[in-house]
Amino acid sequence: MTTSRASAVPSPPTVPLAGRREWAALIVLVLAVTLLAVDGTVLFLAIPSLTADLAPTATQILWIGDIYSFVLAGLLITMGNLADRIGRKRLLLIGATAFGAASLLAAFAPSAGMLIAARALLGLAGATIMPSTLSIIRNLFHDPAQRTRAIALWSAGAMAGGAVGPLVGGALLEMFWWGSVFLINVPVIVAVVGLGAWLLPESRSPVAGRIDLLSALLSVLAVVPVVFAIKQVLGGVAGAPALLAALVGAAAAVVFVRRQRRLATPLIDVELFRIPAFSGAIAANGLSIFAFLGMLYFFSQYLQLVRGFSPFVAGLAEMPATLASLVVVVVVGVALARLGRGRAIALGLAVGALGLAGLGVAEGLPGYLGIGIALAVIGLGTGLSMTLSTDAVVSAVPPERAGAASSISETAYELGVALGIGVLGSLHTAIYRADLTIPSGTPAVQAEALEDSLAHTSSIMEEGAPLLDLAQDAFTHATQATAHVAAGLLALAAFLAWRLIPSETTPRS
């Protein structure tokens, strides 16, 4: 009796496919990450009303915008490991409940300082949610093709949430006060907690060790002081505090990396960063969101303060980016199959760079059509690169380490948000002030408002006033220049992704 060659070759191990319950659970996870993304940008359109009500300084406006992401970025590594240890579902439900409570505090903040503190608490609560969402996906979807589609939906939620935040904020600001943009979180949180308790499975790492508290502290010190230093320098107030913060951050990063190499169970497996494909995927992820949400922060103000759009109309004007990011769910499989991961990520980054360059041109032209097309191109390109880079990072580790791996990807995401707002926002402010020439003889109150920000200037001057026109021109020029800087960064990232990330094509299933 002979044995055929086909029967002698062992068949590949079968991977269980996700069913209806898994896809229903994914809806809960997408809802949670969308809420977090919305909360990162929902205040963008509320800046003018915040300025009128709470009278924040330009520096406080930046902190209100980015403290949420700073805290998230600083704590994600620790929370990702904590999720592996105590259970991802448990941590998500605890964090969601805390997020709802912090939302109530932010909604009724009586001062700019209190609002900054409330936003920091929201970041703390959000840091317990984000690692759990992506790590639960890693444990729900074992088939690579299904997992890529699931992460595409997760990424669409994150991207669309960031883009739809201004629309939600605009709709609420048309009818209510600025605190309503936080109250909207509460019913969503109720749905996440209720459905999550029923649909989400519990999972944890069977080999998770104790959380190294010193490493957790070092991870925060390696992120926040460096971002603070960058903000100070670009804000034109470089000095001893900025230098000290940069040195503290750099020293903490060095000590953190050395400590991780010695620990039996590190917070981050730093050896992963020796793999060019892994490092390239992390860079692509962070730079995609850096450019997208960094641009959105000052672009939302441009639509209101220069174009004269109401908050709700400004939110509608940004919808092309949201809709294009949803299209990624449809095209990601084709791009991965035909181009391979590296080339597909590079293509997404290049498309995003083209869109940003186009937006910079369109902002100086009359009409909206060019702006709408550019926003759609940006949403499509950055959404594609973010989806595939996130998938690459999460798939690089076994399911039991999903929380730690997810925290790396999401730290890149949140650091991209924070740096996008902090760095591009500060760069925008610096260009605005450099381009602004205040006429001699301008009253001190008006000169101070002009130097501070366009939002401040608009709050004390009538539409059509010559000084307001001067400030609007300077703001538009700064918006265009910053969009071109972001486009250049994405073009560089596209080249690095093409060179570093492998591009073996994968059959579609």
Protein Blocks (a to p, Z undefined) as FASTA:
>chain_A
ZZdfklmpccddddddddfklmmmmmmmmmmmmmmmmmmmmmmmmmmmmmmmnopafklm
mmmmmmmmmmmmmmmmmmmmmmmmnopklmmmmmmmmmmmmmmmmmmocbfklmmmmmmm
mmmmmmmmmmmmmmmmmmmmmblklmmmmmmmmmmmmmmmmmmmmmmmmmmmmmmcfklm
mmmmmmmmmmmmmmmmmmpccdddfkbccddfklmmmmmmmmmmmmmmmmmmmnopacfk
lmmmmmmmmmmmmmmmmmmmmpmbdfbdfklmmpmklmmmmmmmmmmmmmmmmmmmmmmm
mmmmmnopafklmmmmmmmmmmmmmmmmmmmmmmmmmnommlmmmmmmmmmmmmmmmmmm
mmmpgcjklmmmmmmmmmmmmmmmmmmmmmmmmmmpcfklmmmmmmmmmmmmmmmmmmmm
mmmmmmmmmmmmmmpccdehiafklmmmmmmpmmlmmmmccehiaklmmmmmmmmmmmmm
mmmmmmmmmmmmmmmmmmmmccbdcddZZ
